[in-house]
Amino acid sequence: MSPPHVAVIGGGFSGTLQAIRLLERGARVSLVEREDRLARGVAYSTPHADHLLNVRASGMSALPEQPDHFAAWLARGGEGDGNSFAQRRTYGRYLQSLLDDARSRAGERLSVKRTEVLDVAATAGGETVRLGGGERIGADAVVLALGNLPPGTPREITSAGLADGVYHVDPWGADLAEGLAPCDTVLLIGTGLTAIDAALLLDSRGFKGRILALSRRGLLPRAHADAAPAFVEPEDMPEPRCIDLLRLVRIKAGRIGWRAAVDSLRPVTQAIWAEAGLAERRRFLRHLRSWWDVHRHRIAPGIAGRVEGMISSGQLEARSGRILSVVADGGGARLSWRSRTSGFESTTRVRRIVNCTGPQSDISRAREPLLDALLAAGRIRPDGCRIGIDVDRQCRTVSVAGACETLRAVGPITRGAFWEIVAVPDIRHQVRDVADALTAR
């Protein structure tokens, strides 16, 4: 019997690791990536030294059965140890080395396509993938590993008619500080991890003006402790709900510290989310998501120190509020916004606006040709919270026709089913299980 043929769409972390796992199990793999950043994706293709991993090297092994794999790789190159917060571009090299090793062992069982996927159609016993150049790939199964979708542009920006160079959709662009003067103000829409990246990039490029980071709650990511925390076993809890996550953190924080309290819930967070009803999930996303994110997805201590310095000097200001309007003003824009705390309205002239809102989560608004085609054909649908593709616990896509055995999805696009599925420790288990299921067939 010939080995199964699986087409993996997306060559970032999720897709690369999915391909590697399938090759290990003897499958033939067609790995399709449209961008020139195979094995790195958006997260690990950044060239900037200031952009560090948000997890210590000891927690970043791509292989769950070898938890020290990345830390050992880092040490062999003299670039750190298990307690280090490595550069994200270094982690990209690590992923590339894993793919290169898998390719050398697999030989012709791995085919890499650098093009866009326009559609995936069901056929008798499998799937047909239609590529941008007209080529078609027949496969026994397809895995959608699309990573994080590009952010959506706020409607206030779309209708503003801004001059070229005022609005930047790419917060990691090399030209982010180009043309700015010390008297200028830069608006960052968002105050999360992406905004931290953009602020650091502006600072490292020599921008001396003001940076205003604006979001609904104005919360900045918290910092990791200087020392790696001891592992804390999760405690038995009587059927906790996802709406109780922060309450559980508060209860445990006084005894073991809030960082350890958050980390102790990691092994059970997916199970808590799975047991929650749709109304409870939506309530969590509406009221508690921002608070959970800034405590759960922390930044390296060194990065936190730089951010604190920028805040102390007045260079960076994080505010909670809502954009009321954006009006073109020559080579800049006139921003009107209302403070969430005071209710007062302010008007500020900004020279540049950077989209740091994070990935688009509603697949029906993503304007991605592949997603649009699959939605139109009724092969996929948004999950109930509209934060990704609807999948079951086996990562099979779900539509009105039920779960599809030959069309699966992995990575952040499945957060509606798993919630905690954006970090390496979670995705590495997910792709392993999907590889097991597809090769067992």
Stockholm file with secondary structure:
# STOCKHOLM 1.0

chainA/1-441         MSPPHVAVIGGGFSGTLQAIRLLERGARVSLVEREDRLARGVAYSTPHADHLLNVRASGMSALPEQPDHFAAWLARGGEGDGNSFAQRRTYGRYLQSLLDDARSRAGERLSVKRTEVLDVAATAGGETVRLGGGERIGADAVVLALGNLPPGTPREITSAGLADGVYHVDPWGADLAEGLAPCDTVLLIGTGLTAIDAALLLDSRGFKGRILALSRRGLLPRAHADAAPAFVEPEDMPEPRCIDLLRLVRIKAGRIGWRAAVDSLRPVTQAIWAEAGLAERRRFLRHLRSWWDVHRHRIAPGIAGRVEGMISSGQLEARSGRILSVVADGGGARLSWRSRTSGFESTTRVRRIVNCTGPQSDISRAREPLLDALLAAGRIRPDGCRIGIDVDRQCRTVSVAGACETLRAVGPITRGAFWEIVAVPDIRHQVRDVADALTAR
#=GR chainA/1-441 SS CCCCEEEEECCSHHHHHHHHHHHHTTCEEEEECCSSCTTTTTTTCCCCTTCBCSSCGGGCCSCTTSTTHHHHHHHHTTSCCTTCCCBHHHHHHHHHHHHHHHHHHHGGGEEEECSCEEEEEEETTEEEEEETTSCEEEESEEEECCCSBCCCCCHHHHTSCCCTTTEESCTTCTTTTTTCCTTCEEEEECCSHHHHHHHHHHHHTTCCSEEEEEESSCCCCCBCCSSCCCCCCCCCCSSCCGGGHHHHHHHHHHHHCHHHHHHHTHHHHHHHHHHSCHHHHHHHHHHTHHHHHHHHSCBCHHHHHHHHHHHHTTSEEEEEEEEEEEEEETTEEEEEEEETTTCCEEEEEESEEEECSCCBCCGGGSCCHHHHHHHHTTSCCBCTTSSSBCBCTTCEEEETTEEEEEEEECGGGGHHHHSSCSSHHHHHHHHHHHHHHHHHC
#=GC SS_cons         CCCCEEEEECCSHHHHHHHHHHHHTTCEEEEECCSSCTTTTTTTCCCCTTCBCSSCGGGCCSCTTSTTHHHHHHHHTTSCCTTCCCBHHHHHHHHHHHHHHHHHHHGGGEEEECSCEEEEEEETTEEEEEETTSCEEEESEEEECCCSBCCCCCHHHHTSCCCTTTEESCTTCTTTTTTCCTTCEEEEECCSHHHHHHHHHHHHTTCCSEEEEEESSCCCCCBCCSSCCCCCCCCCCSSCCGGGHHHHHHHHHHHHCHHHHHHHTHHHHHHHHHHSCHHHHHHHHHHTHHHHHHHHSCBCHHHHHHHHHHHHTTSEEEEEEEEEEEEEETTEEEEEEEETTTCCEEEEEESEEEECSCCBCCGGGSCCHHHHHHHHTTSCCBCTTSSSBCBCTTCEEEETTEEEEEEEECGGGGHHHHSSCSSHHHHHHHHHHHHHHHHHC
//
